[in-house]
Amino acid sequence: MFAGKDEQIQLLQQQLKNMQQALAQPTAAAGKEEAHKGEVAVLNTAFADLQNAYDLLNGNFRRLQQEHNNLQASYAALKKLPVAASNNNNSNATNNAAVAALEQQLSASTAELNFAKIDCNLARADAQQIISNARQRKELLTEALTMLRTMEGNTDATIQKKAKEKILRLNQVAKTLHD
């Protein structure tokens, strides 16, 4: 679901790196004023690209949050059904299976919601030109790390694997901030 997002972020990072390299070597003929105009244009483009990536991640987060809320409502409704249908064993077994399936979906939805929030935090922390406040970047990374540590202990192997991958990404972002 988020594979395209990771590729977009990597593409944006590469574009930003290329822009930074181009900015590091302004030509002597261009003059200081032209170099400054070029820097502003490049930063405006980088900001727009990063803002678009953030908006996309934030949209995914809101969509996942709505799905999560819907699953929680369905889960709560199904959880009440076994009490009302306690006289019918077949109905109870069916309801228990439905509740178990919804619990699984709710767990997966919660994990996806957390991963989307982590991706938003990492994208914002990595965008040093947008967030110049080191304290805010640290808070974003700390929140992401806390959620990832919790998700690392999940019983679902897929969620554990994804959490470990995100921790590696977080370490990369944190390293670039220290450099």
C-alpha positions in Angstrom: 0.0 0.0 0.0 2.8 2.4 0.8 5.5 1.1 -1.6 4.8 4.1 -4.0 5.2 6.5 -1.1 8.7 5.2 -0.2 9.7 5.5 -3.8 8.4 9.0 -3.9 10.3 10.0 -0.8 13.5 8.5 -2.2 13.0 10.3 -5.4 12.4 13.6 -3.6 15.5 13.0 -1.4 17.6 12.4 -4.6 16.2 15.5 -6.2 17.0 17.5 -3.1 20.5 16.1 -3.0 21.0 17.0 -6.7 19.7 20.5 -6.0 22.0 21.0 -3.1 24.9 19.9 -5.2 23.9 22.3 -7.9 23.6 25.1 -5.3 27.1 24.4 -3.9 28.7 25.2 -7.2 27.2 28.5 -8.6 29.1 29.8 -11.7 31.2 32.9 -11.3 29.5 34.5 -14.3 26.1 34.2 -12.7 26.9 36.6 -9.9 25.7 36.6 -6.4 22.3 38.0 -7.1 21.6 35.3 -9.8 22.9 32.6 -7.5 20.6 33.8 -4.7 17.6 33.9 -7.0 18.5 30.3 -8.1 18.8 29.2 -4.5 15.4 30.6 -3.7 13.8 29.0 -6.7 15.4 25.6 -5.9 14.3 25.9 -2.3 10.8 26.8 -3.3 10.6 23.8 -5.7 12.0 21.5 -3.0 9.5 22.9 -0.5 6.6 22.3 -2.9 7.8 18.8 -3.6 8.1 18.0 0.1 4.8 19.6 0.9 3.1 17.5 -1.8 4.7 14.3 -0.4 3.6 15.3 3.1 0.0 16.0 1.9 -0.1 12.6 0.2 1.1 10.9 3.4 -1.3 12.9 5.5 -4.2 12.0 3.2 -3.3 8.3 3.5 -3.2 8.8 7.3 -6.7 10.4 7.4 -8.1 7.6 5.2 -6.6 4.9 7.4 -7.8 6.7 10.5 -11.4 6.6 9.1 -11.1 2.9 8.2 -9.8 2.3 11.7 -12.7 4.1 13.3 -15.2 2.1 11.1 -13.5 -1.2 12.1 -13.7 -0.2 15.8 -17.4 0.5 15.4 -18.0 -2.8 13.7 -16.0 -4.6 16.3 -17.9 -3.1 19.1 -21.2 -4.0 17.5 -20.2 -7.6 16.9 -18.8 -7.9 20.4 -22.3 -7.2 21.7 -23.9 -9.9 19.5 -22.6 -13.0 21.4 -24.4 -11.7 24.6 -27.7 -11.3 22.8 -27.4 -14.6 20.9 -26.1 -16.7 23.8 -29.0 -19.2 23.4 -27.9 -20.2 19.9 -24.5 -22.0 19.8 -24.2 -21.9 16.0 -24.9 -18.2 16.0 -22.4 -17.8 18.8 -19.6 -19.6 16.9 -20.3 -17.6 13.8 -20.3 -14.4 15.8 -17.1 -15.4 17.6 -15.4 -16.1 14.2 -16.6 -12.7 12.9 -15.3 -11.0 16.1 -11.9 -12.7 15.7 -11.7 -11.7 12.1 -12.6 -8.1 13.0 -10.0 -8.1 15.8 -7.4 -9.2 13.2 -8.5 -6.4 10.8 -8.6 -3.9 13.6 -5.0 -4.9 14.6 -3.8 -4.6 11.0 -5.6 -1.3 10.6 -4.1 0.1 13.8 -0.7 -1.0 12.6 -1.2 0.7 9.2 -2.5 3.8 10.9 0.6 3.9 13.1 2.9 3.3 10.1 1.3 6.1 8.2 1.8 8.5 11.1 5.4 7.3 11.4 5.9 8.0 7.7 4.5 11.5 8.2 6.8 12.2 11.1 9.8 10.9 9.2 9.0 12.9 6.2 8.6 16.1 8.3 11.8 15.5 10.3 13.8 14.8 7.1 12.6 18.0 5.5 15.1 20.2 7.3 14.4 23.2 5.1 10.7 23.2 6.2 11.3 22.4 9.9 14.3 24.3 11.1 13.5 23.7 14.7 15.8 20.9 16.1 13.5 20.4 19.1 10.5 19.7 16.8 12.4 17.3 14.7 13.6 15.5 17.8 10.0 15.2 19.0 8.8 13.8 15.7 11.6 11.2 15.7 11.0 10.3 19.4 7.3 9.8 18.8 8.0 7.6 15.8 10.5 5.6 17.7 8.2 5.0 20.6 5.4 3.8 18.3 7.9 1.5 16.4 9.2 0.0 19.6 5.6 -0.9 20.6 4.9 -2.3 17.2 8.1 -4.4 17.3 6.6 -6.5 20.1 3.5 -7.3 18.0 2.7 -10.9 17.5 2.2 -10.5 13.7 5.5 -11.2 11.9 4.6 -8.8 9.1 4.1 -5.9 11.5 7.4 -6.8 13.3 9.3 -6.8 9.9 7.7 -3.5 8.8 8.5 -1.9 12.2 12.2 -3.0 11.9 12.4 -1.5 8.4 10.9 1.8 9.6 13.4 1.8 12.5 16.2 1.6 9.9 14.6 4.5 8.0 14.4 6.4 11.2 18.0 5.8 12.0 18.9 7.1 8.5 16.9 10.3 9.0 18.4 10.8 12.5 21.9 10.3 11.1 21.4 12.9 8.4 20.2 15.3 11.1 23.4 14.8 13.1 25.7 15.2 10.1 
